[in-house]
Amino acid sequence: MYVVLEDAEAVMAVAVAVVPIVEVVIAEVVIA
């Protein structure tokens, strides 16, 4: 159970870190 919770937290942390990067890339593509 603890492993699952830790994995979920890790996934959320990665998602929070990646989402802004993806948004910037999409914005650059749209602007370009």
N, C-alpha and C positions, 0 to 999 in steps of 0.2 A: 504493500500500500504506500509506504513511504517512497519507494522507488518511483511509483507512478506519479505521485505528487511532485517529486523532484523533476521528473521528466517534463511534466506539464509546465512547471515554472521555467525550465530551460527553454522549452518551445516558445513560451510567451516572451521571454527575454529576447530570443532570437528574432521573433516576429516584430517586437517593438523596435529592434535595431535595424531590421531590414526594410520595414514599411517606409520610413522617411526616405531611404535611398531609392527605393522603387519609385516613389512619388517624384523625386527630383529627376530621375531618368525619364519618366513619362513626360514630365513638364518640358524637359529639354527637347525631347522628340517632337512634342506638339508644337513648341515654339519654332524649332528648326523646320 
